[in-house]
Amino acid sequence: MIHGIIFDKDGTLFDFRRSWGAWSAHLLREIAADEGQARGLAEAIGYDMETGAFAPWSPVIASTADEIADRLLPLLPGWDKRALVTRMNLLAAGAEMSEAVPLAPLLAALRARGLKIGLATNDSEAPARAHLGRHGLTELFDFIAGADSGHGGKPEPGMLLAFADRVGIAPGNVVMVGDSAHDLLAGRAAGMRTVAVLTGIAVAEELSEHADVILPDIGGLADWIDGLAAA
């Protein structure tokens, strides 16, 4: 039986391309000295300034702010890592998020079933809370953690195990829902069921070996849970 769900944020709750394409261009142009440098930075993180598309390996998809900064810093003489991460987090908090599906009714319906709801993102916690808050979602979560919350980042299972411990549910009765291999590997390492969704960058073939099921988006999650109960 499933008693808890822990969600990834970007590419899972929020559509990745619609949410982060414009933000990436804004960030790179703000920290670069000129357009040429901005394009060099874009190449370093697998982002196409013309189309707004991300390469499958882009660290923006699933890495922490620290890891993205590590890619950019060699091309940013004069910047130190702390200042860059601080600037990235400030800009990220103001990014406009596009819901993958209508989130408030979906999350409220899951809570009405008695399910505990958590968030585990490789984004930093402050931007994550800002994004949830602007969409009126914060109170629907029993647990919110980012890569800087003290539990580590995915694909390590620390955030997921912290959620299970916080709400008093065995990991085997929790499902991890995400759009990247990082999410699913974290779920498997935590001993949880794993659900992949296709509202991020990864395609089904990249996720299938790590997922119990692949859904187009999180809108089908309740029906999948019902199917488990009926099996």
ABEGO torsion letter per residue (X at the ends): XBABBBBBABGAABBAAAAAAAAAAAAAAAABABAAAAAAAAAAAGBBAAAGBBBAABAAAABBAAAAAAAAAAABBGBBAAAAAAAAAAAAAABBBBBABBAAAAAAAAAAAGBBBBBBBABBAAAAAAAAAAAGAAAABABBBBAAAGAEBOABAAAAAAAAAAAGBBAAABBBBBABAAAAAAAAAAGBBBBBBAABABBAAAAAAABABBBABAAAAAAAAAAAAAX
